[in-house]
Amino acid sequence: MEGRRGFLLGGAGLILGGCFESSCYESNPQQKKFVGDLAAIAKPAMASNNPLAIEDAVKRSLTLAEAIGAFTDWCGTLRTIDGNAQNVAVTIEVGPQISLYAFNDWALAMAGAFADLFSTRSREAPPPGLSEQAVGALKTFRLGQHVQLSGRMGAIAGSGLFDLSRLFGKSDSGNRAFLQSPRFVARIEALSASNKK
């Protein structure tokens, strides 16, 4: 009986301890504020069940991301790696269900969830969304690993190559899906392993 009680109490302690452990994205003040501001925009809009409020929240979320510009030493979790060393696309979660997406090839972007965000690609060269250093570092990581990243929000090859206005024509369900798990385009300059949990 004593052993069973000790096991139960120990298990509860682990669960409670996990609840109070800060997440890796909370270690960087700029990143923590960005994640908090996104939640402050999305939660009331979703709770309102008003399509106009939800559409406005999407616009405000994109404006917020655009205002971030450059970021340094953000902590994230590597969720996906697609393509190969020359043509790669990655998704890195930088908050609860909030991801940054970077790619080095239009074909990967067109095949992904961002296909409807991009206007014509005929005027632009393939966008290097990951630096050579970042691609090299990717070879040493595993999916689900915490990484430190630096780069620029919404900048692929240093310029805005996509037309966000096309997002605003989406359905109410599309806008809801965006607010529930926003995914932003980013240029990733540097990646390294993180020891933060």
Residue frames relative to the residue before (quaternion, step in Angstrom):
aa qw qx qy qz dx dy dz
M 1.0000 0.0000 0.0000 0.0000 0.00 0.00 0.00
E 0.6490 0.5248 -0.3167 0.4507 3.57 0.96 -0.91
G 0.6535 0.5196 -0.3149 0.4514 3.55 0.95 -0.90
R 0.6505 0.5175 -0.3130 0.4594 3.57 1.00 -0.81
R 0.6467 0.5114 -0.3125 0.4717 3.58 0.98 -0.88
G 0.6471 0.5189 -0.3172 0.4598 3.59 0.97 -0.84
F 0.6405 0.5217 -0.3220 0.4625 3.56 1.02 -0.80
L 0.6657 0.5049 -0.3000 0.4604 3.58 0.93 -0.91
L 0.6719 0.4819 -0.2997 0.4760 3.58 0.90 -0.89
G 0.6449 0.5182 -0.3254 0.4579 3.58 0.98 -0.81
G 0.6453 0.5214 -0.3156 0.4607 3.59 0.99 -0.82
A 0.6450 0.5082 -0.3187 0.4734 3.57 1.00 -0.83
G 0.6339 0.5398 -0.3294 0.4452 3.57 1.02 -0.78
L 0.6451 0.5134 -0.3199 0.4669 3.56 1.02 -0.80
I 0.6519 0.5112 -0.3168 0.4619 3.58 0.95 -0.86
L 0.6815 0.4775 -0.2921 0.4714 3.59 0.86 -0.95
G 0.6339 0.5332 -0.3322 0.4512 3.57 0.99 -0.81
G 0.6465 0.5257 -0.3127 0.4559 3.57 1.04 -0.82
C 0.6303 0.5505 -0.3350 0.4330 3.59 1.06 -0.71
F 0.7446 0.4136 -0.2268 0.4722 3.58 1.00 -0.75
E 0.5152 0.6265 -0.4282 0.3984 3.57 1.26 -0.14
S 0.3996 -0.7280 0.4942 0.2571 3.58 -0.75 0.98
S 0.4852 -0.6639 0.4903 0.2888 3.55 -1.11 0.70
C 0.6555 -0.5442 0.3494 0.3901 3.54 -1.19 0.55
Y 0.6591 0.5245 -0.3324 0.4242 3.62 0.96 -0.72
E 0.6144 0.5570 -0.3542 0.4321 3.60 1.20 -0.30
S 0.5510 0.6429 -0.3894 0.3626 3.61 1.25 -0.17
N 0.7161 0.3642 -0.2356 0.5468 3.60 1.22 -0.38
P 0.4531 -0.7303 0.4321 0.2732 3.64 -0.52 1.12
Q 0.6490 0.5134 -0.3235 0.4590 3.62 0.95 -0.84
Q 0.6732 0.4920 -0.2873 0.4714 3.56 0.94 -0.91
K 0.6446 0.5246 -0.3166 0.4572 3.58 0.94 -0.88
K 0.6557 0.5027 -0.3078 0.4718 3.60 0.98 -0.84
F 0.6344 0.5338 -0.3274 0.4532 3.59 0.97 -0.87
V 0.6748 0.4885 -0.2895 0.4715 3.59 0.86 -0.96
G 0.6617 0.5057 -0.2986 0.4661 3.58 0.98 -0.86
D 0.6578 0.5083 -0.3060 0.4640 3.58 0.98 -0.85
L 0.6253 0.5280 -0.3395 0.4636 3.60 1.03 -0.74
A 0.6544 0.5062 -0.3103 0.4682 3.58 0.96 -0.88
A 0.6523 0.5247 -0.3126 0.4488 3.59 0.99 -0.85
I 0.6512 0.4855 -0.3108 0.4936 3.59 1.15 -0.55
A 0.7399 0.4694 -0.2400 0.4178 3.57 0.79 -1.09
K 0.6651 0.5571 -0.3320 0.3703 3.61 0.78 -0.96
P 0.6984 0.4461 -0.3076 0.4676 3.65 0.73 -0.88
A 0.6327 0.5353 -0.3399 0.4446 3.59 1.02 -0.76
M 0.6718 0.4865 -0.2993 0.4716 3.57 0.90 -0.91
A 0.6627 0.5118 -0.3037 0.4546 3.58 0.98 -0.83
S 0.6226 0.5712 -0.3380 0.4144 3.59 1.13 -0.64
N 0.2092 -0.8028 0.5211 0.2007 3.56 1.19 -0.61
N 0.4912 0.6353 -0.4229 0.4198 3.56 1.19 0.69
P 0.4261 -0.7391 0.4538 0.2572 3.64 -0.46 1.13
L 0.6405 0.5199 -0.3377 0.4533 3.62 1.04 -0.68
A 0.6446 0.5041 -0.3153 0.4805 3.58 1.03 -0.79
I 0.6449 0.5212 -0.3159 0.4612 3.58 1.03 -0.78
E 0.6461 0.5068 -0.3162 0.4751 3.59 0.97 -0.83
D 0.6474 0.5121 -0.3112 0.4709 3.59 0.99 -0.84
A 0.6419 0.5267 -0.3222 0.4547 3.59 1.01 -0.80
V 0.6120 0.5332 -0.3470 0.4698 3.59 1.07 -0.69
K 0.6566 0.5056 -0.3074 0.4676 3.59 0.90 -0.91
R 0.6691 0.4955 -0.2973 0.4673 3.60 0.94 -0.88
S 0.6247 0.5388 -0.3354 0.4549 3.59 1.07 -0.72
L 0.6693 0.4918 -0.2948 0.4725 3.57 0.96 -0.87
T 0.6261 0.5248 -0.3262 0.4755 3.58 1.07 -0.74
L 0.6323 0.5345 -0.3179 0.4619 3.56 1.03 -0.85
A 0.6646 0.4964 -0.3039 0.4686 3.59 0.93 -0.89
E 0.6404 0.5320 -0.3198 0.4523 3.57 0.99 -0.85
A 0.6624 0.5255 -0.2993 0.4421 3.58 1.04 -0.80
I 0.5389 0.6283 -0.4061 0.3872 3.61 1.18 -0.43
G 0.1251 -0.8076 0.5631 0.1227 3.59 0.85 -0.92
A 0.8216 -0.1481 0.1373 0.5332 3.56 -0.86 -0.99
F 0.0529 -0.7719 0.6325 0.0364 3.54 -1.17 0.66
T 0.1521 -0.7915 0.5900 0.0471 3.55 -1.15 0.70
D 0.8735 0.0597 -0.0673 0.4785 3.53 -1.10 0.85
W 0.2303 0.7319 -0.5923 0.2459 3.53 0.82 1.03
C 0.3094 -0.7305 0.5777 0.1920 3.54 -1.16 0.58
G 0.0882 0.8096 -0.5747 0.0807 3.57 -0.90 0.88
T 0.4093 -0.6709 0.5568 0.2688 3.52 -1.37 0.07
L 0.3899 -0.7268 0.5200 0.2220 3.56 -0.74 1.07
R 0.1484 -0.8408 0.5191 0.0397 3.58 -0.43 1.24
T 0.8165 -0.0264 0.0254 0.5762 3.62 0.90 -0.82
I 0.0615 -0.7222 0.6855 0.0682 3.51 -1.33 0.55
D 0.0126 -0.8004 0.5985 -0.0312 3.58 -0.67 1.12
G 0.7351 0.4156 -0.3020 0.4424 3.55 -1.22 0.47
N 0.4961 -0.6174 0.5024 0.3469 3.55 -1.18 -0.67
A 0.7784 -0.3744 0.2188 0.4539 3.58 -1.28 -0.01
Q 0.6867 0.4613 -0.2899 0.4813 3.60 1.09 -0.64
N 0.7936 0.1532 -0.0483 0.5868 3.56 0.93 -0.92
V 0.1394 0.8287 -0.5164 0.1649 3.53 0.11 1.32
A 0.0631 -0.7534 0.6514 0.0644 3.54 -1.26 0.52
V 0.0596 -0.8026 0.5934 0.0140 3.57 -0.96 0.86
T 0.1610 -0.7275 0.6533 0.1345 3.50 -1.32 0.44
I 0.0490 -0.7910 0.6096 -0.0179 3.55 -0.80 1.09
E 0.3131 -0.7503 0.5548 0.1766 3.57 -0.70 1.10
V 0.1083 -0.8273 0.5512 0.0115 3.58 -0.67 1.14
G 0.7661 0.0867 -0.0796 0.6319 3.56 1.31 0.24
P 0.7051 -0.4262 0.3027 0.4791 3.60 -1.19 0.04
Q 0.8412 -0.1254 0.0096 0.5260 3.58 -0.36 1.33
I 0.5431 0.5613 -0.4216 0.4607 3.61 1.16 0.60
S 0.0360 -0.8448 0.5327 -0.0343 3.57 -0.57 1.15
L 0.2706 -0.6800 0.6492 0.2072 3.49 -1.38 0.45
Y 0.1572 -0.7800 0.6037 0.0491 3.55 -1.00 0.92
A 0.0408 0.7891 -0.6105 0.0538 3.60 -0.84 0.99
F 0.0091 -0.8133 0.5799 -0.0468 3.57 -0.99 0.82
N 0.3051 -0.7599 0.5511 0.1605 3.54 -1.23 0.57
D 0.7532 0.2986 -0.1843 0.5563 3.57 1.23 0.22
W 0.5094 -0.6691 0.4502 0.3003 3.56 -0.90 0.93
A 0.6177 0.5742 -0.3608 0.3983 3.59 0.98 -0.80
L 0.6523 0.5035 -0.3194 0.4679 3.58 0.99 -0.79
A 0.6488 0.5084 -0.3217 0.4660 3.57 0.99 -0.81
M 0.6727 0.5071 -0.2999 0.4477 3.57 0.93 -0.88
A 0.6700 0.4924 -0.3002 0.4675 3.57 1.11 -0.65
G 0.6762 0.5190 -0.2844 0.4387 3.57 1.21 -0.45
A 0.7677 -0.3859 0.2741 0.4320 3.51 -1.37 -0.18
F 0.6487 0.5469 -0.3220 0.4200 3.61 1.21 -0.29
A 0.3325 0.7886 -0.4800 0.1928 3.59 1.24 -0.02
D 0.7332 0.4327 -0.2532 0.4594 3.60 0.90 -0.85
L 0.5764 0.5896 -0.3875 0.4123 3.61 1.23 -0.06
F 0.7085 0.4979 -0.2687 0.4219 3.54 1.06 -0.69
S 0.3493 -0.6938 0.5865 0.2295 3.52 -1.04 0.83
T 0.8011 -0.2642 0.1694 0.5096 3.58 -1.12 -0.37
R 0.2602 -0.7693 0.5635 0.1513 3.56 -1.05 0.77
S 0.4346 0.7358 -0.4420 0.2726 3.58 1.27 -0.04
R 0.6839 0.4954 -0.2884 0.4513 3.61 1.10 -0.61
E 0.7507 0.4257 -0.1980 0.4649 3.57 1.17 -0.50
A 0.4649 -0.6321 0.5399 0.3047 3.54 -1.18 0.61
P 0.6513 -0.4877 0.3699 0.4484 3.62 -1.15 0.34
P 0.3707 -0.7877 0.4540 0.1900 3.59 -0.66 1.07
P 0.2757 -0.7557 0.5649 0.1839 3.61 -0.67 1.01
G 0.1173 -0.8308 0.5433 0.0274 3.57 -0.06 1.29
L 0.7319 0.2688 -0.1960 0.5947 3.56 1.32 -0.21
S 0.4427 -0.6826 0.5137 0.2724 3.56 -0.89 0.94
E 0.6609 -0.4828 0.3790 0.4319 3.59 -1.27 0.25
Q 0.6264 0.5365 -0.3355 0.4552 3.59 1.04 -0.79
A 0.6634 0.5054 -0.3079 0.4579 3.59 0.95 -0.87
V 0.6427 0.5071 -0.3235 0.4745 3.61 0.99 -0.82
G 0.6371 0.5262 -0.3231 0.4613 3.60 0.99 -0.81
A 0.6665 0.5022 -0.3016 0.4610 3.58 0.95 -0.88
L 0.5902 0.5984 -0.3670 0.3986 3.61 1.04 -0.73
K 0.6172 0.5797 -0.3414 0.4080 3.57 1.08 -0.70
T 0.7126 0.4520 -0.2571 0.4710 3.60 1.18 -0.42
F 0.6418 0.5455 -0.3166 0.4361 3.61 1.27 -0.14
R 0.2757 -0.7086 0.6127 0.2156 3.52 -1.35 0.22
L 0.6027 -0.5465 0.4238 0.3981 3.58 -1.16 0.47
G 0.7625 0.3284 -0.2721 0.4865 3.55 -1.02 0.86
Q 0.5425 0.6279 -0.3961 0.3932 3.59 1.28 -0.12
H 0.4436 -0.6578 0.5363 0.2880 3.57 -1.17 0.67
V 0.0491 -0.7948 0.6048 -0.0114 3.55 -0.97 0.96
Q 0.3426 -0.6604 0.6189 0.2518 3.54 -1.35 0.41
L 0.0000 0.8213 -0.5699 0.0259 3.58 -0.87 0.89
S 0.0984 -0.7562 0.6448 0.0523 3.52 -1.25 0.63
G 0.2702 0.7644 -0.5535 0.1908 3.55 -1.07 0.69
R 0.4943 -0.6254 0.5037 0.3331 3.53 -1.14 -0.70
M 0.4349 -0.7148 0.4923 0.2400 3.55 -0.81 1.05
G 0.8606 0.1424 -0.1112 0.4762 3.55 -0.95 0.91
A 0.6335 0.5346 -0.3408 0.4436 3.60 1.22 0.05
I 0.0125 -0.7540 0.6564 -0.0227 3.53 -0.65 1.15
A 0.8280 -0.0425 -0.0378 0.5578 3.57 -0.59 1.18
G 0.6841 -0.5394 0.2749 0.4068 3.55 1.08 0.79
S 0.7636 0.2880 -0.2091 0.5387 3.62 1.15 0.19
G 0.5337 -0.6149 0.4678 0.3437 3.54 -1.21 0.46
L 0.0962 -0.8398 0.5341 0.0166 3.57 -0.37 1.21
F 0.7284 0.3979 -0.2452 0.5010 3.56 1.18 0.00
D 0.3988 -0.7220 0.5284 0.2012 3.52 -1.17 0.65
L 0.2474 -0.8109 0.5144 0.1291 3.57 -0.14 1.28
S 0.5341 0.6384 -0.4203 0.3614 3.58 1.13 -0.41
R 0.5838 0.5817 -0.3816 0.4187 3.59 1.17 -0.49
L 0.5783 0.5824 -0.3830 0.4239 3.59 1.14 -0.49
F 0.6593 0.5527 -0.3186 0.3980 3.57 1.01 -0.81
G 0.6248 0.5216 -0.3501 0.4637 3.58 1.22 -0.22
K 0.4539 0.7080 -0.4392 0.3160 3.57 1.29 -0.04
S 0.6083 -0.5559 0.4256 0.3738 3.52 -1.29 0.35
D 0.6834 -0.4595 0.3707 0.4295 3.52 -1.33 0.22
S 0.6562 0.5088 -0.3212 0.4554 3.60 0.96 -0.82
G 0.6250 0.5345 -0.3341 0.4605 3.61 1.09 -0.69
N 0.6576 0.4978 -0.2989 0.4800 3.57 1.00 -0.83
R 0.6261 0.5277 -0.3316 0.4686 3.59 1.03 -0.77
A 0.6531 0.5158 -0.3128 0.4577 3.56 0.94 -0.92
F 0.6335 0.5286 -0.3321 0.4572 3.59 1.01 -0.79
L 0.6852 0.4837 -0.2972 0.4563 3.61 0.86 -0.92
Q 0.6488 0.5237 -0.3258 0.4457 3.60 1.06 -0.67
S 0.8011 -0.0167 0.0115 0.5982 3.60 1.05 -0.65
P 0.1066 -0.8394 0.5313 0.0423 3.58 0.38 1.23
R 0.0890 -0.7721 0.6292 0.0054 3.53 -1.10 0.84
F 0.0984 -0.8268 0.5537 -0.0094 3.56 -0.58 1.20
V 0.4511 -0.6576 0.5297 0.2889 3.55 -1.15 0.63
A 0.0329 0.8011 -0.5959 0.0457 3.58 -1.00 0.84
R 0.3552 -0.6425 0.6251 0.2650 3.52 -1.35 0.38
I 0.1310 -0.7984 0.5849 0.0575 3.60 -0.70 1.05
E 0.2385 -0.8040 0.5374 0.0887 3.53 -0.50 1.28
A 0.8250 0.0608 0.0332 0.5608 3.58 0.86 -0.98
L 0.0388 -0.7670 0.6405 -0.0030 3.53 -1.12 0.83
S 0.1075 0.7710 -0.6252 0.0563 3.55 -1.06 0.74
A 0.6063 -0.5442 0.4206 0.3993 3.55 -1.23 0.38
S 0.2169 -0.7639 0.5952 0.1233 3.56 -1.12 0.70
N 0.3071 -0.7396 0.5651 0.1985 3.55 -1.09 0.71
K 0.4890 0.6511 -0.4390 0.3797 3.58 1.27 0.15
K 0.3929 -0.7278 0.5187 0.2167 3.56 -1.10 0.75
